[in-house]
């Protein structure tokens, strides 16, 4: 079973504390590998069972408080009343914990619609003690819970759902609006909230196979063309692994931010990695950095196409040295993701940088090469075929004709102009500044609130939003966070500022191409820096969008985009730019020249070998299955 489907059971670290009247722990028991199970006792009351493999401890959850501020880090506390005992859960896969908490919340509310037995009735019943694991969430549980919520007065609602209104004692899991796994309670307790079953987008067969390989402990490299859901799958992988020993990294700050991690360079702690190996090993043994290397059991590397082979080899040697292990990568499980036909490593000097798969240690480290082939970003099959041809550097007459024809596409709508994708960062800043200045009216400046202003450079490197945002009515903007996927308010959604709210804050009202007009409020981004320190930036989830760089567009889906490929300087760059578009109708390519579409021959050869190996493996597997079926018949 995929880890996370069963909402009634957790495998994690648990501390059970007995509290005195002042709320201080008088006794504490720590279970490093505990099973936490939701069930029902002989009276159908919801019961929390903590099992250390020897003696189970049961806690009836008639009255309890939930503390879930750090649920995204795999931590939460269940305080059982009136026994005055608290169960502290930690190092739990976050997705699994979210589902567990939602199951607990809904099942408890559904149970409250029934009539609990009195102590006298329980004694008269004389039932033998029992414990049965709770059944999975069903629609009837949700309906019961919603009925109770609608009947509850505004004041009692927070108490009955064990939720902290503002400064209370218990609360539900705090998740971003984009996370549809957990949304049992709205922010405003006076409104009647509606509960729903966890609406997790299902993994397709290919994605499920990758997750299964990861959970089995294999070192996995998975790849796929743009829009096959690599980032989506990575987030699911991060949410399925224990947080304490899992480090999510990426080759760039923007990619790291997408998966809630840090840059690979930040994790490694060896600067640019250009120093000799002995010196790099010394740098990796500094107190703050060494802790990363020794506590890491699962290392995720996203956008691996931009990681240089020499750097990868250095990391592999460092891992073995500092972890004192002869196993590949020092025994760390590696989950590596990226598309080598997209952006290559940055060359230093005149010499061409080598790809990660050309590293000496690559074949020794990677145990499974897997490929995602189902494109989810685009739905038009002819546009998907066009992009696949561009990806491998094949430009037919038909592809050329379609892209040249796109120069005449009228993609402006409702005052929303096309975003121009640029190959160079300087062009982006110049275009956006000039266009903003040309607009009439006064400038509204929004300054970010950073957790540590002294580390503004570190935050800038990973943040998708800038410290200062200048806007005017008519400014072309782009959303930088998933706010409401169902309504089309997704990362990359295009819009135009129509006005500003009156008052001190003067928040912008934005009309989006998806038809929604919304007042944008500040959102918070969390970043991990060196030494495990958490940094944050609070800012409007917007950026100016007359122009954006190809590098910064990675992972984005754009509604209306204009591309000038005249200054393309790297293989894969044209493909990355074109594949950002949701559809051919929303794309305009200026001055197209077939010669700018290039795919690196080394990469093409690598993928050819990878597919050949996969087909051979599939053929031998089919042969094995066929033989065993034949033998079984006899």
C-alpha positions as MATLAB code, in Angstrom:
seq = 'XXXXXXXXXXXXXXXXXXXXXXXXXXXXXXXXXXXXXXXXXXXXXXXXXXXXXXXXXXXXXXXXXXXXXXXXXXXXXXXXXXXXXXXXXXXXXXXXXXXXXXXXXXXXXXXXXXXXXXXXXXXXXXXXXXXXXXXXXXXXXXXXXXXXXXXXXXXXXXXXXXXXXXXXXXXXXXXXXXXXXXXXXXXXXXXXXXXXXXXXXXXXXXXXXXXXXXXXXXXXXXXXXXXXXXXXXXXXXXXXXXXXXXXXXXXXXXXXXXXXXXXXXXXXXXXXXXXXXXXXXXXXXXXXXXXXXXXXXXXXXXXXXXXXXXXXXXXXXXXXXXXXXXXXXXXXXXXXXXXXXXXXXXXXXXXXXXXXXXXXXXXXXXXXXXXXXXXXXXXXXXXXXXXXXXXXXXXXXXXXXXXXXXXXXXXXXXXXXXXXXXXXXXXXXXXXXXXXXXXXXXXXXXXXXXXXXXXXXXXXXXXXXXXXXXXXXXXXXXXXXXXXXXXXXXXXXXXXXXXXXXXXXXXXXXXXXXXXXXXXXXXXXXXXXXXXXXXXXXXXXXXXXXXXXXXXXXXXXXXXXXXXXXXXXXXXXXXXXXXXXXXXXXXXXXXXXXXXXXXXXXXXXXXXXXXXXXXXXXXXXXXXXXXXXXXXXX';
ca = [
       0.000    0.000    0.000;
       1.231    3.499   -0.834;
       2.349    5.176    2.339;
      -0.236    7.829    3.114;
      -3.471    6.064    1.942;
      -4.152    4.629    5.402;
      -5.149    7.596    7.549;
      -5.457    5.576   10.764;
      -1.847    4.518   11.349;
       1.566    6.170   11.758;
       5.110    4.872   12.164;
       7.096    7.576   13.936;
       8.933    8.722   17.066;
       6.671    9.268   20.110;
       7.134   10.802   23.563;
       4.377   10.221   26.132;
       4.309   12.786   28.971;
       2.273   12.684   32.188;
       1.563   16.251   33.307;
       0.892   17.718   36.755;
      -1.737   20.383   37.503;
       0.724   23.118   36.445;
       1.194   21.448   33.038;
       4.752   20.261   33.766;
       5.900   16.780   32.711;
       6.380   14.507   35.746;
       7.060   11.362   33.711;
       8.301   10.988   30.161;
       8.626    7.882   27.998;
      10.315    8.084   24.570;
       9.626    5.420   21.915;
      11.966    5.881   18.920;
      10.036    3.465   16.659;
       6.397    3.567   17.636;
       3.126    2.597   15.948;
       0.342    5.109   16.525;
      -3.079    3.719   15.611;
      -6.541    5.287   15.629;
      -9.239    2.828   16.688;
     -12.422    2.284   18.629;
     -12.851    0.601   22.011;
     -15.703   -1.719   23.056;
     -18.004    1.337   23.472;
     -17.185    2.657   19.947;
     -15.275    5.595   21.468;
     -12.305    6.868   19.460;
      -9.074    5.607   20.993;
      -5.440    6.463   20.327;
      -3.122    3.455   20.710;
       0.632    3.921   21.123;
       2.558    0.681   20.645;
       6.266    0.154   21.279;
       6.184   -3.436   19.946;
       5.690   -4.887   23.441;
       2.936   -3.259   25.508;
       0.250   -1.050   23.887;
      -1.026    2.079   25.668;
      -4.600    3.193   24.895;
      -6.012    6.735   25.341;
      -9.734    7.435   24.906;
     -10.203   10.632   22.902;
     -13.492   11.934   24.252;
     -11.872   15.275   25.071;
      -8.522   16.285   23.598;
      -6.560   19.187   22.162;
      -4.466   19.164   19.007;
      -1.305   21.270   18.571;
      -0.355   21.151   14.890;
       1.712   24.232   14.113;
       4.665   22.084   12.977;
       2.678   19.364   11.159;
       4.494   20.199    7.923;
       7.717   19.180    9.690;
       6.136   15.874   10.760;
       5.381   16.971   14.353;
       2.197   17.363   16.395;
       0.918   16.921   19.960;
      -2.300   15.266   21.154;
      -3.201   16.359   24.685;
      -5.643   13.907   26.258;
      -8.095   15.387   28.799;
      -8.888   14.901   31.648;
      -6.015   12.368   32.099;
      -3.585   15.261   31.586;
      -1.331   13.191   29.331;
       0.185   14.349   26.074;
       1.426   12.295   23.133;
       4.175   14.103   21.193;
       4.546   12.784   17.641;
       7.708   13.605   15.653;
       9.704   12.555   12.573;
       6.549   11.421   10.797;
       6.160   11.665    6.981;
       4.201   14.962    6.651;
       1.633   13.733    4.101;
       0.813   10.760    6.269;
       0.500   12.920    9.387;
      -1.833   15.339    7.551;
      -4.146   12.497    6.549;
      -4.034   11.022   10.072;
      -5.025   14.365   11.627;
      -7.843   14.862    9.147;
      -9.121   11.327    9.820;
      -9.019   12.005   13.573;
     -10.792   15.363   13.192;
     -13.620   14.086   10.967;
     -14.140   10.763   12.781;
     -14.299   12.534   16.147;
     -16.846   15.057   14.921;
     -18.924   12.291   13.305;
     -18.812   10.334   16.599;
     -20.154   13.378   18.463;
     -23.403   13.188   16.466;
     -24.170    9.924   18.323;
     -25.204    9.641   21.979;
     -22.205    8.635   24.159;
     -22.846    6.092   26.923;
     -22.780    7.242   30.540;
     -20.394    5.559   33.023;
     -23.385    3.716   34.538;
     -24.478    2.380   31.141;
     -20.918    1.201   30.463;
     -20.799   -0.723   33.731;
     -24.171   -2.352   33.044;
     -23.031   -3.335   29.525;
     -20.150   -5.399   31.030;
     -18.408   -5.681   27.641;
     -14.950   -7.299   27.367;
     -12.164   -4.847   26.535;
     -11.465   -4.538   22.809;
      -9.661   -2.379   20.278;
     -10.385   -2.266   16.557;
      -8.541   -0.070   14.033;
     -10.765    2.690   12.675;
     -12.222    2.321    9.155;
     -10.996    4.638    6.336;
     -12.702    8.010    5.917;
     -16.030    7.839    4.091;
     -18.420   10.450    2.756;
     -20.978    9.638    5.504;
     -18.372   10.603    8.177;
     -17.867   13.943    6.433;
     -21.632   14.552    6.189;
     -22.123   13.806    9.904;
     -19.270   16.134   10.857;
     -20.640   18.909    8.623;
     -24.137   18.555   10.138;
     -22.633   19.028   13.614;
     -20.668   22.085   12.469;
     -23.730   23.743   10.957;
     -25.685   23.278   14.204;
     -22.827   24.481   16.415;
     -22.868   28.145   17.515;
     -19.817   30.165   16.449;
     -18.324   30.185   19.954;
     -18.641   26.454   20.596;
     -17.299   25.543   17.182;
     -13.657   26.054   18.087;
     -14.035   24.090   21.323;
     -15.919   21.237   19.712;
     -13.438   20.796   16.895;
     -10.434   21.171   19.198;
      -9.335   24.121   17.153;
      -7.473   27.179   18.364;
      -9.313   30.360   17.277;
      -6.449   32.802   17.876;
      -4.783   32.326   21.247;
      -6.576   29.159   22.426;
      -4.979   25.826   23.226;
      -5.634   23.502   20.312;
      -5.827   23.919   16.564;
      -6.087   22.071   13.308;
      -3.193   21.551   10.915;
      -2.042   24.794    9.375;
      -1.500   24.251    5.661;
      -1.143   26.616    2.735;
      -4.245   27.204    0.654;
      -2.654   25.325   -2.223;
      -2.534   22.100   -0.227;
      -5.786   20.270   -0.856;
      -4.790   17.332    1.375;
      -5.939   19.124    4.490;
      -8.583   21.797    4.722;
     -10.976   20.860    7.528;
     -11.295   24.341    9.008;
     -11.383   27.784    7.449;
      -9.434   30.621    9.059;
     -12.548   32.386   10.320;
     -14.372   30.377   13.030;
     -17.503   32.545   12.739;
     -18.160   31.248    9.207;
     -19.574   27.757    8.788;
     -16.723   25.676    7.416;
     -17.265   22.729    5.101;
     -15.279   19.545    5.542;
     -14.364   17.316    2.639;
     -12.605   14.032    1.984;
      -8.865   14.354    1.222;
      -8.813   15.284   -2.464;
      -5.250   14.291   -3.217;
      -4.477   14.233   -6.931;
      -3.706   10.625   -7.753;
      -0.323    9.557   -9.066;
      -0.354    7.904  -12.484;
       1.217    4.429  -12.918;
       4.661    5.810  -13.809;
       4.725    8.207  -10.842;
       3.478    5.486   -8.463;
       6.280    3.172   -9.685;
       8.893    5.859   -8.897;
       7.436    6.455   -5.408;
       7.388    2.709   -4.796;
      11.079    2.408   -5.800;
      11.953    5.304   -3.464;
      10.044    3.808   -0.523;
      11.782    0.465   -1.111;
      15.095    2.259   -0.407;
      16.584    2.302   -3.931;
      18.810    5.099   -5.256;
      16.562    6.463   -8.010;
      17.077    8.827  -10.937;
      13.777    9.771  -12.565;
      13.427   11.942  -15.619;
      10.776   13.071  -18.096;
      10.020   15.883  -20.496;
       8.619   19.218  -19.298;
       5.102   18.971  -17.853;
       5.201   15.272  -16.873;
       4.705   16.123  -13.191;
       8.278   15.744  -11.900;
       7.918   18.550   -9.321;
       4.494   17.274   -8.240;
       5.937   13.789   -7.697;
       8.954   15.194   -5.828;
       6.648   16.943   -3.357;
       4.833   13.652   -2.777;
       8.192   11.905   -2.216;
       9.275   14.596    0.298;
       5.928   14.197    2.101;
       6.331   10.406    2.263;
       9.759   10.320    3.936;
      10.676   11.013    7.602;
      11.607   14.744    7.871;
      14.559   14.452   10.296;
      16.677   12.379    7.922;
      15.405   13.752    4.579;
      17.110   16.697    2.871;
      15.381   18.213   -0.166;
      17.825   20.120   -2.384;
      18.003   21.522   -5.916;
      20.661   22.958   -8.202;
      18.989   26.417   -8.132;
      17.332   28.482   -5.397;
      14.028   28.825   -7.295;
      13.761   25.036   -7.815;
      14.674   24.455   -4.143;
      11.882   26.821   -3.066;
       9.341   24.824   -5.140;
      10.026   21.679   -3.078;
      10.521   23.475    0.258;
      14.244   22.707    0.432;
      17.639   24.346    0.104;
      20.260   24.515   -2.653;
      22.587   21.543   -3.103;
      25.591   23.865   -2.523;
      24.024   25.038    0.749;
      23.528   21.465    1.941;
      27.064   20.388    0.956;
      28.712   23.370    2.686;
      31.760   23.332    0.368;
      31.221   26.649   -1.391;
      31.482   26.382   -5.179;
      33.222   23.014   -4.816;
      36.199   24.190   -6.888;
      38.702   23.625   -4.017;
      40.747   20.359   -3.949;
      38.948   17.313   -2.500;
      40.940   17.308    0.805;
      39.972   20.933    1.421;
      36.315   20.222    0.570;
      36.283   17.335    3.072;
      37.632   19.715    5.745;
      34.893   22.255    4.920;
      32.241   19.511    5.145;
      33.469   18.599    8.636;
      32.676   21.997   10.139;
      30.144   21.600   13.016;
      26.994   22.961   11.300;
      27.723   21.234    7.993;
      28.827   17.864    9.379;
      25.440   17.446   11.053;
      23.777   17.583    7.580;
      26.024   14.853    6.229;
      25.767   12.519    9.224;
      22.000   12.827    9.883;
      21.018   12.572    6.188;
      19.545    9.233    5.144;
      17.585   10.424    2.081;
      19.032   13.143   -0.197;
      16.786   14.612   -2.886;
      18.407   16.550   -5.763;
      16.069   18.379   -8.182;
      17.049   19.994  -11.534;
      20.066   17.678  -11.706;
      20.667   18.656  -15.358;
      22.421   21.794  -14.040;
      24.707   19.873  -11.628;
      28.223   19.410  -13.012;
      29.787   15.899  -13.112;
      32.916   16.931  -11.191;
      30.791   18.422   -8.397;
      28.703   15.220   -8.164;
      31.868   13.074   -7.905;
      33.196   15.374   -5.190;
      29.978   15.056   -3.169;
      30.122   11.258   -3.485;
      33.712   11.165   -2.156;
      32.885   13.608    0.673;
      29.868   11.511    1.707;
      32.000    8.345    2.007;
      34.751   10.187    3.868;
      32.710   12.112    6.454;
      30.260    9.248    7.047;
      33.166    6.756    7.305;
      31.446    4.356    4.929;
      32.621    2.480    1.828;
      29.089    2.328    0.378;
      28.286    4.535   -2.671;
      27.461    8.058   -1.452;
      28.274    6.924    2.084;
      25.069    4.874    2.282;
      22.764    7.897    1.741;
      19.710    7.064   -0.377;
      19.745    9.335   -3.426;
      16.550   10.525   -5.162;
      17.662   12.473   -8.231;
      15.321   14.229  -10.648;
      15.646   16.305  -13.794;
      15.636   16.408  -17.576;
      19.102   16.497  -19.176;
      17.481   17.809  -22.401;
      16.595   21.018  -20.556;
      19.142   23.459  -19.072;
      22.743   22.162  -18.933;
      25.401   22.842  -16.242;
      26.969   26.317  -16.422;
      30.369   26.173  -18.126;
      33.323   27.695  -16.301;
      35.751   29.172  -18.791;
      35.946   27.872  -22.363;
      35.703   24.215  -21.439;
      32.255   22.624  -21.818;
      30.852   21.429  -18.474;
      30.167   17.696  -18.149;
      26.696   16.394  -17.322;
      26.010   14.608  -14.048;
      25.453   11.246  -15.780;
      29.057   11.519  -17.069;
      30.376   11.524  -13.486;
      32.634    8.559  -12.631;
      30.429    7.610   -9.670;
      27.026    7.950  -11.440;
      26.562    4.293  -12.472;
      27.911    3.077   -9.120;
      25.425    5.244   -7.196;
      22.185    5.146   -9.239;
      20.344    1.814   -8.978;
      17.169    2.619  -10.924;
      16.684    4.900  -13.953;
      12.998    5.705  -14.494;
      11.184    7.908  -16.990;
       7.833    9.743  -16.857;
       6.248    9.955  -20.313;
       2.664   11.144  -19.686;
       2.519   14.910  -20.297;
       0.065   16.704  -17.976;
       0.820   20.381  -18.622;
      -0.463   20.409  -22.213;
      -3.554   18.564  -23.481;
      -3.320   19.213  -27.240;
      -1.615   16.119  -28.703;
      -0.213   17.935  -31.778;
       1.437   20.585  -29.535;
       2.854   17.819  -27.299;
       4.318   16.111  -30.414;
       5.821   19.431  -31.545;
       7.478   19.942  -28.147;
       8.811   16.355  -28.087;
      10.430   16.940  -31.506;
      12.022   20.226  -30.291;
      13.224   18.472  -27.118;
      15.388   16.047  -29.104;
      16.544   18.784  -31.519;
      14.461   17.554  -34.466;
      12.883   20.432  -36.371;
      10.780   19.247  -39.286;
       9.200   21.534  -41.891;
       5.856   21.118  -40.133;
       7.331   22.180  -36.752;
       9.029   25.196  -38.373;
       5.798   26.213  -40.139;
       3.723   25.994  -36.927;
       6.224   28.020  -34.882;
       6.642   30.689  -37.585;
       2.856   30.914  -37.935;
       2.570   31.513  -34.154;
       4.218   34.954  -34.629;
       0.776   36.188  -35.758;
      -1.152   34.791  -32.759;
      -3.249   37.446  -31.005;
      -2.951   36.255  -27.412;
      -3.752   39.498  -25.563;
      -7.077   39.411  -23.704;
      -8.857   41.655  -21.147;
      -5.855   43.999  -20.925;
      -3.504   41.083  -20.127;
      -0.470   41.103  -22.409;
       1.809   38.225  -23.295;
       4.827   37.630  -21.044;
       8.101   37.780  -22.974;
      10.552   34.998  -22.110;
      14.135   36.230  -22.330;
      17.407   34.330  -22.496;
      19.277   37.001  -20.512;
      18.425   38.298  -17.012;
      19.443   41.904  -17.836;
      16.836   42.090  -20.624;
      14.129   41.076  -18.129;
      14.878   43.823  -15.581;
      15.214   46.467  -18.287;
      11.901   45.524  -19.956;
       9.896   45.396  -16.705;
      11.345   48.689  -15.370;
      10.719   50.548  -18.630;
       7.165   49.270  -19.046;
       6.256   50.166  -15.440;
       7.652   53.714  -15.878;
       5.617   54.201  -19.059;
       2.341   53.564  -17.231;
       0.490   56.669  -15.920;
      -0.476   56.969  -12.245;
       1.360   56.658   -8.960;
       3.622   53.792   -7.896;
       2.597   51.580   -4.965;
       5.587   50.030   -3.208;
       5.309   46.800   -1.221;
       8.250   45.807    0.975;
       8.764   42.223    2.089;
       8.980   41.264    5.740;
      12.054   39.029    6.117;
      12.753   36.885    9.195;
      16.410   38.000    9.153;
      17.160   41.198    7.195;
      20.919   40.495    7.605;
      20.506   37.385    5.432;
      18.608   39.134    2.651;
      21.022   37.816   -0.033;
      20.394   34.200    1.037;
      16.625   34.815    0.964;
      16.826   36.591   -2.423;
      18.633   33.588   -3.938;
      15.779   31.218   -3.028;
      12.726   33.447   -3.034;
      10.355   33.587   -6.032;
       9.380   37.134   -4.978;
      11.582   40.200   -4.612;
      12.150   42.251   -1.462;
      10.629   45.337   -3.097;
       7.639   45.126   -5.437;
       6.540   48.227   -7.349;
       3.073   48.226   -8.917;
       0.751   50.587  -10.789;
      -2.748   50.212  -12.210;
      -2.226   48.410  -15.539;
       0.924   46.577  -14.374;
       1.299   43.141  -15.969;
       1.792   40.618  -13.161;
       2.215   36.910  -12.590;
       1.193   34.798   -9.605;
       4.151   33.127   -7.864;
       2.259   30.671   -5.665;
      -0.618   28.193   -5.954;
      -3.462   29.925   -4.117;
      -6.535   28.113   -5.427;
      -5.892   25.471   -8.069;
      -9.620   24.851   -8.728;
     -10.175   28.526   -9.629;
      -7.054   28.737  -11.787;
      -5.015   30.791   -9.288;
      -1.815   28.811   -9.825;
       1.909   29.552   -9.941;
       2.455   31.264  -13.320;
      -1.158   32.539  -13.739;
      -1.160   35.853  -15.621;
      -3.064   38.979  -14.672;
      -3.233   42.772  -14.667;
      -3.565   45.176  -11.708;
      -6.995   46.861  -12.005;
      -6.918   49.005   -8.825;
      -5.767   49.212   -5.201;
      -7.900   48.908   -2.086;
      -8.332   52.171   -0.145;
      -6.556   52.492    3.192;
      -3.066   52.124    4.599;
      -2.230   48.729    3.081;
      -3.663   49.521   -0.368;
      -3.592   45.891   -1.515;
      -3.766   45.334   -5.293;
      -6.836   43.924   -7.026;
      -5.761   41.723   -9.939;
      -7.845   40.466  -12.875;
      -6.494   37.106  -14.032;
      -6.732   35.487  -17.449;
      -8.715   32.592  -15.901;
     -11.570   35.085  -15.292;
     -11.052   35.580  -11.547;
     -10.553   39.048  -10.000;
      -8.862   38.828   -6.604;
      -7.399   41.117   -3.917;
      -3.906   39.738   -3.236;
      -2.723   39.517    0.366;
       0.855   38.833    1.524;
       1.905   35.169    1.632;
       4.814   33.546    3.474;
       7.635   31.476    1.953;
       9.897   29.346    4.135;
      13.513   28.578    3.184;
      16.156   26.381    4.721;
      19.633   27.862    4.958;
      22.916   26.422    6.189;
      22.952   24.822    9.637;
      19.282   23.818    9.369;
      18.172   27.427   10.036;
      14.690   28.380    8.774;
      14.280   31.734    7.035;
      11.076   33.290    5.769;
       9.825   36.078    3.523;
       6.350   37.584    3.640;
       5.388   39.399    0.447;
       2.607   39.684   -2.135;
       2.695   36.546   -4.326;
       3.291   38.614   -7.460;
       6.070   39.579   -9.828;
       6.093   41.941  -12.809;
       5.419   39.908  -15.926;
       6.097   41.918  -19.056;
       9.220   39.757  -19.170;
      10.727   36.792  -17.293;
      13.971   34.846  -17.795;
      13.947   31.284  -19.152;
      15.937   30.127  -16.092;
      13.370   31.633  -13.675;
      10.458   30.112  -15.633;
      11.483   26.523  -14.879;
       8.617   24.600  -13.282;
       6.068   27.250  -14.350;
       3.050   26.902  -16.649;
       2.315   30.129  -18.528;
      -1.055   31.125  -20.037;
       0.160   33.588  -22.667;
       3.811   33.806  -23.608;
       5.899   35.510  -26.270;
       9.359   34.154  -27.030;
      12.284   35.603  -28.917;
      14.785   32.822  -29.567;
      17.322   34.959  -31.453;
      19.742   35.081  -28.487;
      19.520   31.410  -27.401;
      23.030   30.376  -26.300;
      22.585   26.895  -24.745;
      21.240   23.560  -25.929;
      17.838   22.854  -24.403;
      17.087   26.553  -23.854;
      14.631   26.826  -26.763;
      12.792   23.711  -25.560;
      12.517   24.994  -21.954;
      11.067   28.280  -23.236;
       8.520   26.694  -25.604;
       7.408   24.044  -23.114;
       6.340   26.685  -20.545;
       3.273   27.424  -22.713;
       0.028   25.693  -21.789;
      -1.101   25.646  -25.447;
       0.047   26.578  -28.948;
      -2.768   29.177  -29.070;
      -1.253   30.944  -26.042;
       2.226   31.036  -27.602;
       3.840   33.588  -29.928;
       7.344   32.874  -31.252;
       9.160   35.850  -32.768;
      11.953   35.548  -35.371;
      12.070   31.716  -35.252;
      15.217   30.154  -36.672;
      15.392   26.313  -36.731;
      19.145   26.493  -36.037;
      18.592   27.624  -32.417;
      16.898   24.308  -31.568;
      19.679   22.074  -30.317;
      19.886   18.917  -28.229;
      23.223   17.808  -26.802;
      24.420   14.617  -28.614;
      25.842   13.164  -25.340;
      22.440   13.542  -23.699;
      20.608   11.966  -26.649;
      22.967    8.981  -26.455;
      22.408    8.701  -22.674;
      18.616    8.621  -23.126;
      18.902    6.126  -25.993;
      20.898    3.741  -23.734;
      18.495    4.342  -20.839;
      15.462    3.364  -22.965;
      17.279    0.347  -24.420;
      18.091   -0.900  -20.896;
      14.487   -0.385  -19.846;
      13.128   -2.319  -22.838;
      15.588   -5.183  -22.213;
      14.563   -5.310  -18.553;
      10.868   -5.290  -19.539;
      11.445   -8.082  -22.103;
      13.278  -10.283  -19.581;
      10.542   -9.634  -16.995;
       7.821  -10.618  -19.536;
       9.803  -13.758  -20.419;
      10.116  -14.671  -16.722;
       6.361  -14.167  -16.138;
       5.564  -16.189  -19.278;
       7.800  -19.080  -18.166;
       6.362  -19.220  -14.652;
       2.788  -19.156  -16.041;
       3.677  -22.061  -18.361;
       5.217  -24.027  -15.465;
       2.159  -23.408  -13.296;
      -0.080  -24.807  -16.041;
       1.854  -28.082  -16.015;
];
